Amino acid sequence: MLAMDLGTSVEKVKRDIEFLEHTGVIKRIEFTETCSQGHSCDGCTGCGTGGKSCASCMPEGGFKNMGTMWEVK
């Protein structure tokens, strides 16, 4: 989808993402069914302990079909 939006090839997008990841500009986000360490929210029993994510921590429909995501460091 990104390649289509940018009007370029999938291979170029993959190369560019690999370069940005390798140089530390972006970081791949790993989605799991548990809350992230150090995160807390009201009424959540799983956050910070590696327990099951509460409804307020999960995106609608859970983490299924989220695809790969990155954050800018």
MODADA-V701738 format. One line per field, one symbol per residue. ss: DSSP state (2 for helix, 1 for strand, 0 for the rest). phi: phi as a letter, one per 30 degrees, with the letter a starting at -180 (. if undefined). burial: 1 if it has 9 or more other C-alpha atoms within 8 Angstrom, else 0. A space follows every 50 residues. Layout:
BEGIN
ss->???
phi->???
burial->???
END
This chain:
BEGIN
ss->02222200022222222222220001111000010000000000000000 01000000000000000011110
phi->.dddddibdddddddddedddddidbbdcccbdcdddidbbeicccdici ddddeddcdeiicdhdicbbbdd
burial->00100001000110000001100011110000011000000001011101 11110001000010000000000
END
